[in-house]
Amino acid sequence: MREVLLIDIVEALQEMEKSIYRTAKFIMSCKEFVKLPLSDKWLVFRHCSNSCCMLVRIYMSTQLFGYDLHDHRTIFGDDFYCYVDKFNFDSSTLGLTEENAKKVSQMLAPFGNQMSKNVMKPMKILRITKLELVYVIALVIWDVDNIEGLSDSTVDVAERFKEEAANELHNYYKFELRMTNYAYRICQLTNIVHAVDKLCDMRKEIFTIAKVFDMFSCAMFEKDSFL
């Protein structure tokens, strides 16, 4: 695993594409999702894909680098990591000027800081388990209240899935971990979901600004597919 201090945007976007593909494979393993109407599948997947990628990367980073709250190393690709609180981009790729590369880095700095503070830090403090990660991802996938155009049947599926996931987590805490009081952990897991939602909105704003001011372009963001 190599350290990268200056991020190649082309390489970063390639890694994003791979992560989206892996998320698609993962979500298609869910029988409830598979049964959704095709149009609803797209709306749900588009809504959750980047958030799922973020959660998995941060979890993998804690497993590889440990739980030191001052360690901001984050897995960014298959074979490299960067520092989530320091996004510096190589201006020689995608035809970026040095000025635009600097602007992109400046725009992403608050995003990285919020990710570190509100997602990575609580995950490290909790030492989140794999099943808890699955629960958080389930909430992210099926948090469909604000997705316009979904059918009522899909909304019902989402509610049933979230209820089932909550029951599974309860059984995990009670019977496997033998915990008697886990209200705080559930509260913190929910806070992580809310933090990821806010980061998703922040990310949209950043890439929208980048498109409007023609800082760089990418096919993934045409027609706002994954913004």
Protein Blocks (a to p, Z undefined) as FASTA:
>chain_A
ZZdfbdcfklmmmmmmmmmmmmmmmmmmpmklmmpcfklmmmmmmmmmmmmmmmmmmmmm
mmmnojafklccdcfbfkbccdfklccddfkgghiafklmmmmmmmmmmmmmmmmmmmmm
mmmmnopafklmmmmmmmmmmmmklpghiafklmmmmmmmmmmmmmmmmmmmmmmnopab
lklmmmmmmmmmmmmmmmmmmmmmmmmmmmmnombccfklgghlmZZ
